[in-house]
Amino acid sequence: MVRRLQTGRAPARWLATVCALAGLVSLVAAAPSAIAAPAATTYPAVILNQVTSSAGFVHPGIGVSAQSLLNARQQVLAGVEPWASYYAAMTETRYASRTVRSTNQGAQTDLPGTDAFNSQGVEAKFIEDAFAASTQAILYVVTGDPVYRENSLRIIRIWGHMDPAKYAVYPDARIHSPIPLMRMLSAAEIIRYSSVNPSESGYDVTWRDSDTTNLTTNLVVPVTQTFLYDNSYFMSQQAYANVGALAAYIFTDNLPRYREGVEWFSVNSTAPGVLLRAGAGDGTRPGARLGRHQRPHHDGPDAHGPGHPARPGQRDGVDEEQRRIAVPVR
């Protein structure tokens, strides 16, 4: 039953801005039949159509809830601090440009320049585009300006046309691809479950069933299966893999995989017993990387890595026990 209620390494300023704007640490709460906020000055106010799937996931619910977004919009439009200043800072980034374009744009509309996801070069494009898509989606909710919806959706559709047969593991794929995946899916959720202000360019800005199918088949599943699905990824930066994987399971309403992912980052009772064995020089095994992670610039993942997997799952609407998990216990 469907119930309708109405790593890339981030630039520090952008990350702080979006976290503050959207209130990323709050849990989803019961919502009224229509979630709305004060109308924007020029365009109709965007309505977020909150949906609870038959699997129990609340959408939009990856990284940010409908309530958090609409509260941020209300505060921004009223000029309340610190929302107003953080929003102003976000609009100064390149990701907020009204003319932003995908770094993977091909010669034809909605098609990628490269449809193979097999290198750090393609990953760099994915990181940039994920920042842009999520920023544009937030701007659309706040302003109602359809150009932001169009920009975000164009980027999402390009990555929804990757070739699932052309994914191949490359160095550190499990570390640097999952966070952008979460951001891209956060943008997709916002666009998918928000009202449509028609594009002034004539571009189709309605979320179609084909968008869900393409994104799932050509990006979400191959990224997860090729780069992220491994329960030996839990030490230090390895924990990022579960961030993207959990976001993927929420987007696709895959409750069995979601519960498995929660178990992996919280208990991981089936973890391989050879994790501390030194691996090859490519650093693909967690144990092979532990020495260099003692250096200061790798302290961050050791400290906040355990909390990251909880972020995409804090707003999914599944049972309370899973939503309260924040730190792995081993």
Secondary structure by P-SEA (a helix, b strand, c coil): ccccccccccaaaaaaaaaaaaccccccccccccccccccccccccccbbbbcccccccccccccaaaaaaaaaaaaacccaaaaaaaaaaacccccccccccccccccccccccccccaaaaaaaaaaaaaaaaaaaaaaacccaaaaaaaaaaaaaaaaccccccccccccccccaaaaaaaaaaaaaaaccccccccccccccccaaaaaaaaaccaaaaaaccccccccccccccaaaaaaaaaaaaacaaaaaaaaaaaaccccccccccccccccccccccccccccccccccccccccccccccccccccccccccccccccc
